[in-house]
Amino acid sequence: MGDTTVTKPEGRESALPQPVTAESGPGSSRRPRTPRRPRFWFEILLIAVSYWTYSLIRNAVPEQKTEALRNADWIWKAEHHLGIAVEESVNHAVNTVTWLIIGMNYYYATLHFVVTLGVLVWLFRWHPGRYAATRLVLFATTAVALVGYYLYPLAPPRLMNGGDFIDTVMVHQTWGSMASGDLKHMSNQYAAMPSMHIGWSLWCGLTIFALASVPWVRVLGLLYPALTLVVIVATANHFWLDAVGGLLCLAFGFTVARLWYGTQPYALPRLVPARP
C-alpha cells in the first residue's frame, strides 16, 4: 500500500505543489535568457573585430569570375521569366539625373555603415535590455551571408558580360565605392548575393520602427530599407533577387536570436533587470 499524508485544512495551502518557474532552476527554457548590461569598451572591441573578420573572410572568398558571371546570367534570365527584370531601365533612368545618381553613389558608400553604427549606439544607450539580442540578429545575419558569398559567387549587374548596365561610380567619378575604380582590388567583386546593404538596412529599419516612440522616426525607419533597395538597383550593384537573399539572411538572424533568448529581441524589457 502507498503512503498516505493527512493535512489539516489550515495547512492545505502549504501542501499544494508550488508552481515551477524559470527562476527555480537553471535548466528551464520557458523564460528568455536574462540580458546583461552591455559594456562599452567590450562592444567597441567586438564590433571592430567582427567587422574586420567579416571583411577579411568576404574578401578572401575566391573570386570565381567565370562562375560568378554565369550565375549573373542565370539570375538575369530568371528575373526576365518572372517579369521583374527592370534593373537596367532603373539604372539608365536614374543615371540621366546627375545630382540624383551622384547622391545615390555616396548613399551606397556611406549610409550602409553610418546608419548601422548609429542604430547600435542608440540601442546601447536607450535600450540596453534589448541590445545584445538585437546585435545577435545582426551578427548572425552577417555570418550566414558569408556562407552565401562562398557558395554562390555572383557578379553585380554592372560587371555582366554583354550587359548594358552603367557603372555609375566610374561614369561620374565619385568617391566611396569599394567595388569600382582604384579601390576595386581591395574588395571581392563577385560577392553580390546576398545583399548586406538590404540585410543591414532592413535590420535598422525594423529596429527603429519597433522601438522608436516618435511616429515620424518610425516612418523613416521603414523608408530607409525601401530607399536602399532603389539605390542598390539604380547603381547597378545588385539584382532584385540579391535583396531577397539579404531578407532571408535577416530571417535567419531573427531565428537565431529567438532560439537563444526564447523570444524576439524587441519583446525583451527595455532596461536590464536589476540583479538580486
TAKA-V293532 format. One record per pair of residues at least 12 apart in sequence whose ideal C-beta (glycine too) atoms are under 10 Angstrom apart, sorted by the first residue. I is the first residue (numbers start at 1). GAP is how many residues later the second one is. If there is no record, write none. Layout:
i/gap
I/GAP
I/GAP
This chain:
i/gap
22/12
22/240
23/253
28/234
29/230
29/233
30/232
31/230
31/231
31/232
32/101
32/226
32/228
32/229
32/230
32/231
32/232
32/233
32/235
32/236
32/237
33/99
33/100
33/227
33/228
33/229
33/230
33/235
34/95
34/227
34/234
34/235
34/238
34/239
34/241
35/92
35/93
35/94
35/95
35/96
35/97
35/98
35/226
35/230
35/233
35/234
35/236
35/237
35/238
36/92
36/93
36/95
36/96
36/236
36/237
36/239
37/87
37/91
37/92
37/94
37/95
37/234
37/235
37/236
37/237
37/238
38/82
38/85
38/86
38/87
38/90
38/91
38/93
38/94
38/97
38/234
39/85
40/81
40/84
40/85
43/77
43/78
43/80
43/81
43/88
43/89
43/92
44/80
46/89
46/93
47/69
47/70
47/73
47/88
47/91
47/92
50/85
50/88
50/89
50/92
50/93
51/62
51/65
51/66
51/91
53/89
53/90
53/93
54/85
54/88
54/89
54/91
54/92
54/142
55/123
55/131
55/132
55/133
57/85
57/86
57/89
57/90
57/92
57/93
57/131
58/84
58/87
58/88
58/91
58/92
58/129
58/130
58/133
58/138
59/90
59/119
59/126
59/127
59/128
59/129
59/130
59/132
60/86
60/89
60/90
60/128
61/85
61/86
61/87
61/88
61/89
61/90
61/92
61/127
61/129
61/130
62/88
62/91
62/126
62/128
63/90
63/92
63/124
63/125
63/126
63/127
63/128
64/86
64/88
64/89
64/90
64/91
64/126
65/88
65/90
65/94
65/124
65/125
66/87
66/89
66/124
67/85
67/86
67/87
67/88
67/123
68/84
68/85
68/86
68/87
68/88
68/91
68/92
68/120
68/121
68/122
68/123
68/124
68/125
69/84
69/85
69/86
69/90
69/91
69/92
69/93
69/94
69/121
70/83
70/84
70/85
70/91
71/81
71/82
71/83
71/84
71/119
71/121
71/122
72/81
72/82
72/83
72/84
72/85
72/87
72/88
72/89
72/91
72/118
72/120
72/121
72/167
73/82
73/87
73/88
73/89
73/90
74/80
75/77
75/79
75/80
75/82
75/85
75/117
75/118
75/164
75/165
75/166
75/167
76/12
76/81
76/84
76/87
76/89
76/163
76/165
78/161
78/163
79/160
79/161
79/162
82/158
82/159
84/155
84/156
84/157
85/154
85/155
86/147
86/154
87/70
87/76
87/78
87/145
87/146
87/147
87/149
87/150
87/151
87/152
87/153
87/154
87/155
88/69
88/72
88/75
88/76
88/77
88/78
88/145
88/148
89/144
90/140
90/143
90/144
90/145
90/146
90/150
91/66
91/67
91/72
91/73
91/74
91/75
91/76
91/77
91/142
91/143
91/144
91/145
91/146
92/72
92/73
92/74
92/142
92/144
93/141
94/72
94/74
94/136
94/137
94/139
94/140
94/141
94/142
95/70
95/71
95/72
95/73
95/76
95/77
95/139
95/140
95/141
97/137
98/73
98/74
100/134
101/65
101/67
101/68
101/70
101/71
101/73
101/130
101/133
101/134
102/66
102/67
102/69
102/70
102/71
102/72
103/71
103/128
104/64
104/68
104/70
104/123
104/124
104/126
104/127
104/128
104/129
104/130
104/131
104/133
105/63
105/64
105/66
105/67
105/68
105/69
105/70
105/71
105/72
105/75
105/126
105/129
105/130
105/132
106/63
106/68
106/69
106/70
106/71
106/125
107/69
107/90
107/120
107/121
107/123
107/124
107/125
107/127
107/128
108/60
108/61
108/66
108/68
108/69
108/71
108/89
108/120
108/123
108/124
108/126
108/127
108/129
108/130
109/60
109/65
109/66
109/67
109/68
109/69
109/70
109/71
109/74
109/126
110/65
110/66
111/86
111/89
111/90
111/93
111/113
111/116
111/117
111/120
112/84
112/85
112/88
112/89
112/92
112/116
112/119
112/120
113/87
115/85
115/86
115/88
115/89
115/90
115/93
115/106
115/109
115/113
116/22
116/80
116/84
116/85
116/87
116/88
116/91
117/87
118/86
118/90
119/15
119/16
119/19
119/81
119/84
119/85
119/86
119/88
119/89
119/92
119/102
119/105
120/14
120/15
120/18
120/84
120/87
122/82
122/85
122/86
122/89
122/90
123/12
123/15
123/84
123/85
123/88
123/142
126/85
126/86
126/87
126/144
126/145
127/80
127/83
127/84
127/138
127/139
127/141
127/142
127/143
127/144
127/145
128/141
128/142
128/143
128/144
129/136
129/139
129/140
129/141
129/142
129/143
129/144
130/77
130/80
130/81
130/131
130/134
130/135
130/136
130/137
130/138
130/139
130/140
130/141
130/142
131/134
131/137
131/139
131/141
132/125
132/128
132/129
132/133
132/136
132/140
133/121
133/123
133/124
133/125
133/127
133/128
133/129
133/130
133/131
133/132
133/133
133/134
133/135
134/69
134/72
134/73
134/76
134/77
134/119
134/120
134/123
134/130
134/131
134/132
134/134
135/68
135/122
135/130
136/117
136/118
136/120
136/121
136/122
136/124
136/125
136/129
137/66
137/69
137/70
137/113
137/114
137/115
137/116
137/117
137/118
137/119
137/120
137/121
137/123
137/127
137/128
137/129
138/61
138/62
138/65
138/66
138/69
138/112
138/115
138/119
139/114
139/117
139/118
140/109
140/110
140/112
140/113
140/114
140/115
140/116
140/117
140/119
140/120
141/53
141/55
141/58
141/59
141/61
141/62
141/105
141/106
141/107
141/108
141/109
141/110
141/111
141/112
141/113
141/115
141/116
142/54
142/57
142/58
142/61
142/107
142/108
142/111
143/106
143/109
143/110
143/113
144/50
144/55
144/101
144/104
144/105
144/106
144/107
144/108
144/109
144/112
145/46
145/48
145/49
145/50
145/51
145/54
145/55
145/100
145/101
145/103
145/104
145/105
145/107
145/108
146/45
146/48
146/50
146/103
147/47
147/102
147/105
148/43
148/44
148/45
148/46
148/47
148/48
148/94
148/97
148/98
148/100
148/101
149/39
149/41
149/42
149/43
149/44
149/45
149/47
150/41
151/42
152/38
152/39
152/40
152/41
152/42
152/93
153/35
153/36
153/37
153/38
153/39
153/40
154/36
154/37
154/38
154/39
154/40
154/41
154/84
154/85
154/87
154/88
154/91
155/34
155/35
155/36
155/37
155/38
155/84
156/23
156/24
156/33
156/34
156/35
156/36
156/37
156/39
156/76
156/79
156/80
156/81
156/82
156/83
156/86
157/35
157/75
157/76
157/78
157/79
157/80
157/81
157/82
157/85
158/12
158/13
158/21
158/22
158/31
158/34
158/77
158/78
158/79
158/80
159/20
159/21
159/25
159/30
159/31
159/33
159/77
159/78
160/76
160/79
163/73
164/72
165/70
165/71
165/72
166/68
166/69
166/70
167/12
167/13
167/14
167/17
167/68
167/69
167/70
168/12
168/66
168/67
168/68
168/69
169/12
169/14
169/15
169/66
169/67
169/68
170/14
174/61
177/58
177/60
179/12
179/13
179/56
179/58
180/55
180/56
180/57
192/40
192/45
192/46
192/47
192/49
192/50
192/53
193/45
193/46
193/48
193/49
193/50
193/51
193/52
193/53
194/44
194/47
194/48
194/49
194/50
194/51
194/52
194/53
194/54
194/55
194/56
195/33
195/34
195/37
195/38
195/42
195/43
195/44
195/45
195/46
195/47
195/48
195/49
195/50
195/51
195/52
195/54
196/42
196/46
196/49
196/50
196/53
196/54
197/28
197/31
197/32
197/34
197/35
197/38
197/40
197/41
197/45
197/46
197/49
198/27
198/30
198/31
198/34
198/40
198/42
198/44
198/45
198/46
198/47
198/48
198/49
198/51
198/52
199/26
199/44
199/46
199/47
199/48
199/49
199/50
199/51
199/52
199/53
199/54
200/25
200/28
200/46
200/49
200/50
201/20
201/23
201/24
201/25
201/26
201/27
201/28
201/30
201/31
201/42
201/45
201/49
202/19
202/20
202/22
202/23
202/24
202/26
202/27
202/41
202/44
202/45
202/47
202/48
202/49
203/22
203/43
203/46
203/47
203/50
203/51
204/17
204/20
204/21
204/24
205/13
205/15
205/16
205/17
205/18
205/19
205/20
205/21
205/22
205/23
206/15
206/16
206/18
206/19
206/44
206/48
206/59
206/60
207/14
207/58
207/59
208/12
208/13
208/14
208/15
208/16
209/12
209/13
209/14
209/15
209/16
209/57
210/54
210/55
210/56
210/57
211/54
211/55
211/59
225/18
225/21
225/22
225/25
228/15
228/18
229/13
229/14
229/17
232/14
253/12
254/12
